[in-house]
Amino acid sequence: MQAVVLAAGEGTRLRPLTEDKPKGMVEVAGEPILTHCFEQLVELGAEELIVVVGYKKEKIIQHYDDEFRGVPITYTHQREQQGLAHALLTAEEHVDQDFMLMLGDNIFDANLQDVVRRHNEDRADAAFLVEEVPMEEASRYGVCDTNDYGEITDVIEKPEEPPTNLVMTGFYTFTPAIFHACHLVQPSNRGEYEISEAVDLLLASGRTIDAIGLDGWRLDIGYPEDRDEAERRLTGEVDEEAAAASSE
């Protein structure tokens, strides 16, 4: 499987940590966030890393060059920050098979392998790692609705009134059909091309998307305090049981 990592973000909410580097190069437990992402993707069997870069992209390219632990890296450039679907389309010409997609500002200690395994069963056209969050926090994310079979039936990006508290976490598997859907996406009210809209288009075309519940924890490194919390967890300053409980 190939793996696409979206790492073009500027990380304005992470300042001052991102004044001289992109978000993905902010260090957590002594390594850039992207190193943690790449390590997990390589462990999951990634045969190629396709990294979408943008803000201060030279910092990423100089650090990793053209491979990570023997796995080749291909870079694509998102020149303007216009949403995740827009970023994903920059990788289209390099993807020729089913692939993993990871947001390059997330730290995971979770059951990512379950997502890949489900996808490889050929039961679904895509699989997402999802988690339940407090209802008051759900509006910060892409919110999912599911049926009795654990299949995703609807995704709404950052709704003012979330219908559920089940949200996407930033790790997905897709077939190349997602690119066709991304081409059809129209700008949202935020002026961005949302990945959730592309997912809804896949669902409308009859594709099946499975939701895999998160077992473990993940953190979206959006603010300096998120980076500090991820470092505490990775260095063992909080126990795993407490960390998992706090992410529920």
RAFENBEL-V66052 format. One record per residue. PHI is phi in radians with two decimals (999 if undefined). BURIAL is 1 if it has 9 or more other C-alpha atoms within 8 Angstrom, else 0. Layout:
# RAFENBEL-V66052
PHI/BURIAL  PHI/BURIAL
This chain:
# RAFENBEL-V66052
999/1  -1.44/1  -2.38/1  -1.89/1  -2.10/1  -1.59/1  -2.43/1  -1.64/1  -1.20/1  -1.46/1  1.25/1  -1.09/0  -1.29/0  -1.59/1  -1.10/1  -1.50/0  -1.13/1  -1.91/1  -1.14/0  -2.13/0  -2.73/1  -1.27/1  -0.96/1  -1.13/1  -1.70/1  -1.16/1  -1.47/0  -2.29/1  0.97/0  1.49/0  -2.34/1  -1.04/1  -0.90/1  -1.10/1  -1.09/0  -1.08/1  -1.09/1  -1.08/1  -1.01/0  -1.21/0  -1.17/1  -1.14/1  -1.09/0  -1.42/1  1.73/0  -1.03/1  -1.64/1  -2.73/1  -1.84/1  -1.89/1  -1.91/1  -1.55/1  -2.01/1  -2.79/1  -1.03/0  0.80/1  -1.05/1  -1.09/0  -1.13/1  -1.24/1  -1.13/1  -1.15/0  -1.28/0  -1.77/0  1.01/0  -1.93/0  -2.79/1  -2.37/1  0.88/0  1.50/0  -1.67/1  -1.14/1  -2.00/1  -2.00/1  -1.84/1  -2.20/1  -2.07/1  -1.64/1  -1.30/0  -2.25/0  -1.39/1  -2.15/1  1.84/1  -1.24/1  -1.12/1  -1.11/1  -1.11/1  -1.08/1  -1.10/1  -1.18/1  -1.65/1  -0.96/0  -1.17/0  -1.76/0  -1.79/1  -2.24/0  -2.80/0  -1.03/1  -2.59/1  -1.59/1  -2.20/1  -2.27/1  -1.38/1  -1.40/1  -2.18/1  -2.00/1  -1.99/1  -2.05/0  -2.36/0  -2.69/1  -1.48/1  -1.09/1  -1.06/0  -1.11/0  -1.17/1  -1.11/1  -1.09/0  -1.08/1  -1.08/1  -1.26/0  -1.30/0  1.06/0  -1.51/0  -2.29/1  -1.52/1  -2.83/1  -2.52/1  -2.15/1  -1.47/1  -2.23/1  -2.52/1  -1.58/0  -2.14/1  -0.95/0  -0.95/1  -1.22/0  -1.73/0  -1.07/1  -1.18/1  -1.46/0  -2.23/1  -1.38/1  -1.67/1  -1.89/1  -2.06/1  -2.28/1  -1.73/0  -1.18/0  -1.67/0  1.35/1  -1.68/1  -1.29/1  -1.96/1  -2.84/1  -2.34/1  -2.18/1  -1.46/1  0.80/1  -1.26/1  -1.15/0  -2.19/0  -1.06/1  -1.33/0  -2.50/1  -1.94/1  -1.66/1  -2.21/1  -1.27/1  -1.85/1  1.88/1  -2.33/1  -2.49/1  -2.16/1  -2.44/1  -1.61/1  -1.07/1  -1.03/0  -1.08/1  -1.19/1  -1.04/0  -1.09/1  -1.08/1  -1.13/0  -1.58/0  -1.18/1  -1.81/0  -1.01/1  -1.42/0  -1.07/0  -1.48/0  1.39/0  -2.06/1  -1.62/1  -1.51/1  -1.15/1  -1.11/1  -1.19/1  -1.11/1  -1.09/1  -1.08/1  -1.17/1  -1.06/1  -1.09/1  -1.14/0  -1.49/0  1.65/0  -1.31/1  -1.83/1  -2.21/1  -1.63/1  -1.77/1  -1.92/1  -1.18/0  -1.18/1  -2.09/0  2.26/0  -2.63/1  -2.60/1  -2.31/1  -1.50/0  -1.45/1  -1.75/1  -2.32/1  -0.96/1  -1.19/0  -1.19/1  -1.10/1  -1.12/1  -1.15/0  -1.08/1  -1.14/1  -1.06/1  -1.22/1  -1.23/0  -1.65/0  1.42/0  -1.34/0  -2.23/0  -1.37/0  -1.08/0  -1.13/0  -1.17/0  -1.10/1  -1.13/1  -1.13/0  -1.27/0  -1.56/0  -1.44/0
